Amino acid sequence: MKTIEEIISQEPIFMNDWSDKFGVIADFEDVYITKDEYEAQECPVGNYTYWIEKKEIMKKALKKHKDNSILFASYGCANYSGDAWVLFENDGKLYEVNGGHCSCYGLEGQWNPEEVLLQELENRLLNGTFGEDDYAENVFKQELCKFLGVEFRKNKKEYW
């Protein structure tokens, strides 16, 4: 298992439906604007007022999360549902955020960080099904094991 220092010094990993911190924040904060639209100098959509409003909301969201250094994030959306998991560092401590939804909603309002210890993550990865398979196709166990320096073991599922 890597140390916290080794983990936070790595390049962050964004998987499945996420490619950067911007996307993670936009989804959890329920801001429907892409990074390209946010950074555009001229209105890239048909409604200028809507674009300016979304840019302002996203600006506040980015400021709110500026001290959260996302280390690993994965979001799967399949079968009309979504499942997300985020690991981030803030002030030398590790936190995780879990979110999920059916087809009717998104991740909005689910940014509820919980402090997590590396030993907890290691236990879930070695002895459970954490990150292995999900109805929403949020599979990330093998990549997270590599990122954290934990042996990858596919869990043996028991069927009754």
C-alpha positions in Angstrom: 0.0 0.0 0.0 1.3 3.4 -1.0 1.6 6.2 1.6 -0.7 9.2 1.5 2.2 11.3 0.3 2.8 8.9 -2.6 -0.9 8.8 -3.5 -1.4 12.6 -3.6 1.8 13.1 -5.7 0.4 11.0 -8.6 -1.5 12.3 -11.5 -5.3 12.1 -10.8 -7.4 9.4 -12.4 -10.7 10.2 -14.0 -12.7 7.2 -15.3 -15.7 6.2 -17.3 -17.9 9.3 -17.8 -15.5 11.7 -16.2 -12.3 13.2 -17.7 -11.5 16.0 -15.3 -12.3 17.8 -12.0 -14.6 20.2 -13.9 -16.9 17.4 -14.9 -17.0 16.0 -11.3 -18.0 19.4 -9.9 -20.5 20.2 -12.6 -22.3 16.9 -12.0 -22.4 17.1 -8.2 -23.4 20.8 -8.3 -26.0 20.2 -11.0 -24.6 22.8 -13.4 -25.3 21.9 -17.0 -22.3 23.5 -18.7 -19.3 21.9 -20.4 -15.7 23.0 -19.8 -15.6 24.3 -23.4 -18.8 26.3 -22.9 -17.5 27.7 -19.6 -14.1 28.8 -21.0 -15.6 30.2 -24.2 -15.1 34.0 -24.8 -18.3 34.2 -26.9 -21.7 32.6 -26.2 -21.5 29.1 -27.7 -25.2 28.4 -27.1 -28.4 29.9 -28.3 -29.3 31.6 -25.1 -26.8 34.2 -23.8 -28.6 34.8 -20.5 -28.7 31.1 -19.7 -24.9 30.8 -20.6 -23.9 33.7 -18.3 -26.1 32.3 -15.5 -24.5 28.9 -15.8 -21.0 30.3 -16.0 -21.6 32.3 -12.7 -23.0 29.2 -10.9 -20.0 27.1 -12.1 -17.6 29.8 -11.1 -19.0 29.7 -7.5 -18.9 25.9 -7.6 -15.2 25.8 -8.7 -14.4 28.3 -5.9 -16.2 26.1 -3.3 -14.1 23.1 -4.4 -10.8 24.8 -5.0 -9.1 23.2 -2.0 -10.4 19.7 -2.8 -7.6 17.9 -4.7 -9.4 15.1 -6.6 -7.2 12.0 -6.7 -9.5 9.4 -8.2 -13.0 9.7 -9.6 -15.3 7.3 -11.5 -18.8 7.8 -12.8 -20.8 5.2 -14.7 -24.1 5.9 -16.4 -25.8 2.9 -17.9 -29.2 1.2 -17.7 -30.9 4.5 -17.0 -29.0 5.0 -13.7 -25.7 6.4 -12.5 -23.1 5.5 -9.8 -20.2 7.7 -8.8 -17.2 7.4 -6.4 -14.6 10.1 -5.7 -11.5 10.1 -3.6 -10.0 13.5 -2.8 -7.4 15.1 -0.5 -8.0 18.3 1.6 -5.6 19.5 4.2 -3.6 16.3 4.3 -6.7 14.0 4.9 -8.4 11.7 2.5 -12.2 11.9 1.8 -14.6 9.9 -0.3 -17.9 10.8 -1.8 -20.5 8.3 -3.1 -23.4 9.2 -5.3 -26.0 7.5 -7.3 -29.2 8.1 -9.1 -32.0 6.6 -11.2 -33.0 7.9 -14.6 -35.0 10.8 -13.1 -32.2 12.6 -11.4 -28.4 13.2 -11.3 -25.8 13.5 -8.6 -27.0 16.9 -7.5 -27.0 17.4 -3.7 -25.0 14.3 -3.0 -21.6 15.9 -2.3 -21.3 14.6 1.2 -17.6 13.8 1.9 -16.6 11.3 4.6 -13.1 11.0 5.8 -11.6 7.6 4.8 -8.5 5.8 5.9 -6.2 4.0 3.5 -6.7 0.8 5.6 -10.4 1.0 5.0 -10.0 1.3 1.3 -7.5 -1.6 1.3 -9.9 -3.8 3.2 -12.8 -3.1 0.9 -10.7 -3.8 -2.2 -9.2 -7.0 -0.8 -12.2 -8.5 0.9 -15.2 -7.1 -0.9 -16.7 -6.2 -4.2 -15.9 -2.4 -4.0 -15.5 -1.0 -7.5 -15.9 -4.4 -9.2 -19.3 -4.4 -10.9 -22.2 -2.1 -10.9 -25.5 -1.9 -12.7 -24.5 1.5 -13.9 -21.2 0.1 -15.2 -19.0 2.0 -12.7 -16.2 -0.5 -12.7 -12.9 0.8 -11.3 -11.5 -1.7 -8.8 -8.4 -2.8 -10.8 -7.4 0.8 -11.6 -7.9 1.9 -8.0 -5.8 -1.0 -6.7 -3.0 0.1 -9.0 -3.4 3.7 -7.9 -3.3 2.9 -4.2 -0.7 0.1 -4.5 -3.1 -2.7 -3.4 -3.0 -6.2 -4.7 -5.8 -6.7 -7.2 -8.1 -9.7 -6.4 -11.3 -10.3 -8.2 -13.8 -11.2 -5.6 -15.4 -14.7 -5.7 -19.1 -14.1 -5.8 -21.3 -16.6 -4.2 -24.6 -17.4 -5.7 -27.3 -18.9 -3.6 
